Structure formats: structure tokens, C-alpha cells
Amino acid sequence: MGCRLLLLLSALCALLLLLLLCLGLLLRADSDLTLQWAERRGRCPERELPGMVVWVTGASGGIGEELAYQLSKLGVSLVLSARREHELERVKRKCLDNGTVKEKDILILPLDLTNRSSHEVATNAILQEFGRIDILINNGGRAQCSLIVDTNMDVFKELIELNYLGTVSLTKCVLPHMIQRKQGKIVTMNSLVGIIPGTACSGYGASKHALRGFFNSLYIELGEYPDIIISNIYPGPVRSNIMKNALTEEITKDFKYIHTLATSRCARLILIAMANNLKEVWISGQSFLLRAYLWQYMPSLACWISRVFQKQLRKILNDM
Ligand SMILES: NC(=O)c1ccc[n+]([C@@H]2O[C@H](COP(=O)([O-])OP(=O)(O)OC[C@H]3O[C@@H](n4cnc5c(N)ncnc54)[C@H](OP(=O)(O)O)[C@@H]3O)[C@@H](O)[C@H]2O)c1
């Protein structure tokens, strides 16, 4: 009897220690536990990604620009897309300065995600140039910062047109080609607000929730093609121009905000997720990461806490 009790107590202590270890890792982390494990023990991008043809949307700034630099150092063939061609040229020059890729390895392909009729032509242009698309990184998008009551319907429509329908349309153009080859990766930049509801970003959050639903369904539908990888990336706040470019109450009004995680760190973690074929990753410092876990596993408690702190968040927004 005494021996059994001792065994039970030891097992409980071991479990407690494991929980404390996980909590310690989580508190110091800037990504979820699976991605942390992949970074320490998994496959590295330098071995897995060279030689691939990678199409990055939203490559003219922020996370997309940083992804382009880091990918160019790995020796991939790059297709850079966004609306501002001169910015894409600037990113291309910086990639060439890295010295690993050559002029012929980088294609500049201006593209407006909201102009869906142009997506098929763009896809074919890449197939003509490189013969295949190994990885599509759906990164282009815009955020929002305005309360629901103050926000014009045009803003909600624009967010769905760009973040959701633009991404779905491009994915649908690339998908038949990947199905034909029975391989490929589709990596989509979602956001932690696609999991945690945020104050003053209802339309943005809705567009990202829609993406979550779409890509989770796509993952299941592609069950017979295990080598087509669907990867969803959920970053928290990252240093970029996203809030400078955010939509507010009116289509024409600007907003300014300060971000936390370095863009280079975010891009590196995305490459690790790609190299390890991770289906869903969360990239963020605290408190966003803890909140994501809370929303995932204890939504009622998370909902209550968010409402309690809602007033403080609203005050911060008003003071800006
Ligand atoms: N930064 C963050 O805190 C954060 C957090 C979570 C998720 N994300 C997601 O990460 C992705 C990249 O954001 P970011 O932080 O790098 O923002 P960013 O610095 O504002 O860059 C956004 C990119 O999207 C492109 N874009 C905007 N509208 C477009 C359109 N109509 N057609 C084609 N491209 C368009 C922009 O290029 P052009 O203006 O030249 O078209 C730019 O290259 C977004 O999907 C965002 O939702 C960011």
C-alpha cells in the first residue's frame, strides 16, 4: 500500500515538473511548443529548401520582404509579387546583394490580390519561366484598426476581398498544378487574431478566421495527396508596416502602431515551419501566445478575461 502511494506521488511530481517545464518554456518563448521543438531538433531550412521555386506575395515590404531576403540566401528561385513594382525591384536588388542567387533566379511579378482575373495569367507566367511552383507563400494582406460601430461597410468588404478572396483565388490557380505533380506547399500568413478576437480589428479578424476555415477544409480535401502541405502561420504583433498600412474607420484614414517581434525572427521561424511541414504554427511573444493557448483550450474563461480588459484596450486606442 505504502509502495503504491509512493509510486503515485512520484508520478504526480514528475507530471508537475513536466508541466512547470512546459510553462517555463512557454513564458520565455516566441512560438508555440511544436515550432520550438522543430527549431531545436527538426529539419533545417538550409537543407530542405534550396533549389525550390517559391512565390511570395506581399514581397514589397514587411514580413514578405524579409522572407525574400532569407530565402534568397538559401538559393531558391524566387517570384516576388505585390502592387508596387519599384519596391519589388528594391527587394530584388537586396536579394542579389546576398550573392547566393543570380538575376535569372528572381522574377518580379506585379500583382494586385484584389484583381482576381489577373491571377491565372500570373500563375502561367511563373510556370513558363520556371516550369513549376514548389511553394506558394500567401503573405500579402492588410490589417484594420477601428471599432465596429465607427467602421464603414466598404472597409469590411475590402478586407474580405483582399485577405480572404484574393488568397483563395491565387491558391485555386496554383492548386491544380500541385495536384498534377502530387506535391507542393501552400503557406498562408494568418494571424493570432484568427484565433484570439482582438479589439478594433473585427473585419481583419473575420478575414483571417475565414482563411482558417478555408485552409483547414483544403487540408482535409487533399487527404489523398499527403505531399501537398498546407501550412498556416499565426503571428502575433511583428515589426512591419502593417499598422501604418491598416484600414481604419474610413477607407482613406491612416493609423500608427508599434510592434514587438523582429521581422527577421518571424521570417526565420516561418522557414523552419516550412522545412518541417508544420500544419499550424503560432509565432509571438507574450502575452499573445498565452492568450492563444487560453482561447484554444479554455474559450469561456478567455472570453471573460478579454471582456474585463476590453475597457483598458479601448482607452489605449483612444489615447493614440
Ligand atoms: N505584422 C504583423 O504584426 C502581423 C501579424 C499577424 C499577421 N500578419 C500578416 O502578415 C502578412 C504580411 O504583413 P506585414 O506585417 O508584412 O505587412 P506590410 O508591411 O504592410 O506588408 C503587406 C504586404 O502586402 C502587400 N499588399 C497589400 N495590399 C495588396 C494587394 N491589394 N495586392 C497585393 N499585395 C498587397 C503589400 O504590398 P503593396 O502595397 O506593394 O501591394 C506589402 O508587400 C499579412 O497577411 C498580415 O495579415 C502580420
The ligand as a MOL file (V3000), in Angstrom:
LIG
                    3D

  0  0  0     0  0            999 V3000
M  V30 BEGIN CTAB
M  V30 COUNTS 48 52 0 0 0
M  V30 BEGIN ATOM
M  V30 1 N 2.9600 42.4830 -38.8440 0
M  V30 2 C 2.1350 41.8840 -38.0210 0
M  V30 3 O 2.0310 42.2630 -36.8490 0
M  V30 4 C 1.3220 40.7200 -38.4990 0
M  V30 5 C 0.7090 39.9180 -37.5350 0
M  V30 6 C -0.0670 38.8440 -37.9600 0
M  V30 7 C -0.2240 38.5690 -39.2950 0
M  V30 8 N 0.3780 39.3690 -40.2290 0 CHG=1
M  V30 9 C 0.1450 39.0510 -41.6390 0
M  V30 10 O 1.3800 39.0250 -42.3190 0
M  V30 11 C 1.1800 39.4010 -43.6810 0
M  V30 12 C 2.2120 40.4500 -44.0650 0
M  V30 13 O 2.0190 41.5900 -43.2650 0
M  V30 14 P 3.1740 42.6350 -42.9270 0
M  V30 15 O 3.2090 42.7760 -41.4720 0
M  V30 16 O 4.4170 42.3140 -43.6470 0 CHG=-1
M  V30 17 O 2.5070 43.9670 -43.5250 0
M  V30 18 P 3.0720 45.0990 -44.5090 0
M  V30 19 O 4.4380 45.5080 -44.0920 0
M  V30 20 O 2.0050 46.1470 -44.5470 0
M  V30 21 O 3.1580 44.3370 -45.9200 0
M  V30 22 C 1.9950 43.9540 -46.5770 0
M  V30 23 C 2.3230 43.4680 -47.9580 0
M  V30 24 O 1.0720 43.1200 -48.6150 0
M  V30 25 C 1.0540 43.7420 -49.8870 0
M  V30 26 N -0.3050 44.0820 -50.3050 0
M  V30 27 C -1.2040 44.9100 -49.7090 0
M  V30 28 N -2.3050 45.0280 -50.4520 0
M  V30 29 C -2.1190 44.2510 -51.5450 0
M  V30 30 C -2.8890 43.9520 -52.7100 0
M  V30 31 N -4.1030 44.5120 -52.9100 0
M  V30 32 N -2.3880 43.1210 -53.6350 0
M  V30 33 C -1.1520 42.5700 -53.4730 0
M  V30 34 N -0.3720 42.7940 -52.4140 0
M  V30 35 C -0.8540 43.6340 -51.4600 0
M  V30 36 C 1.9020 44.9880 -49.7220 0
M  V30 37 O 2.4770 45.3780 -50.9870 0
M  V30 38 P 1.9240 46.5340 -51.9690 0
M  V30 39 O 1.4080 47.6360 -51.1110 0
M  V30 40 O 3.1250 46.8830 -52.7830 0
M  V30 41 O 0.8580 45.8700 -52.7800 0
M  V30 42 C 3.0100 44.5120 -48.7970 0
M  V30 43 O 4.0450 43.9180 -49.5480 0
M  V30 44 C -0.2630 39.8890 -43.7770 0
M  V30 45 O -1.0550 38.8570 -44.3300 0
M  V30 46 C -0.6660 40.1150 -42.3420 0
M  V30 47 O -2.0510 39.9540 -42.1440 0
M  V30 48 C 1.1490 40.4350 -39.8510 0
M  V30 END ATOM
M  V30 BEGIN BOND
M  V30 1 1 1 2
M  V30 2 2 2 3
M  V30 3 1 2 4
M  V30 4 1 4 5
M  V30 5 2 4 48
M  V30 6 2 5 6
M  V30 7 1 6 7
M  V30 8 2 7 8
M  V30 9 1 8 9
M  V30 10 1 8 48
M  V30 11 1 9 10
M  V30 12 1 9 46
M  V30 13 1 10 11
M  V30 14 1 11 12
M  V30 15 1 11 44
M  V30 16 1 12 13
M  V30 17 1 13 14
M  V30 18 2 14 15
M  V30 19 1 14 16
M  V30 20 1 14 17
M  V30 21 1 17 18
M  V30 22 2 18 19
M  V30 23 1 18 20
M  V30 24 1 18 21
M  V30 25 1 21 22
M  V30 26 1 22 23
M  V30 27 1 23 24
M  V30 28 1 23 42
M  V30 29 1 24 25
M  V30 30 1 25 26
M  V30 31 1 25 36
M  V30 32 1 26 27
M  V30 33 1 26 35
M  V30 34 2 27 28
M  V30 35 1 28 29
M  V30 36 1 29 30
M  V30 37 2 29 35
M  V30 38 1 30 31
M  V30 39 2 30 32
M  V30 40 1 32 33
M  V30 41 2 33 34
M  V30 42 1 34 35
M  V30 43 1 36 37
M  V30 44 1 36 42
M  V30 45 1 37 38
M  V30 46 2 38 39
M  V30 47 1 38 40
M  V30 48 1 38 41
M  V30 49 1 42 43
M  V30 50 1 44 45
M  V30 51 1 44 46
M  V30 52 1 46 47
M  V30 END BOND
M  V30 END CTAB
M  END
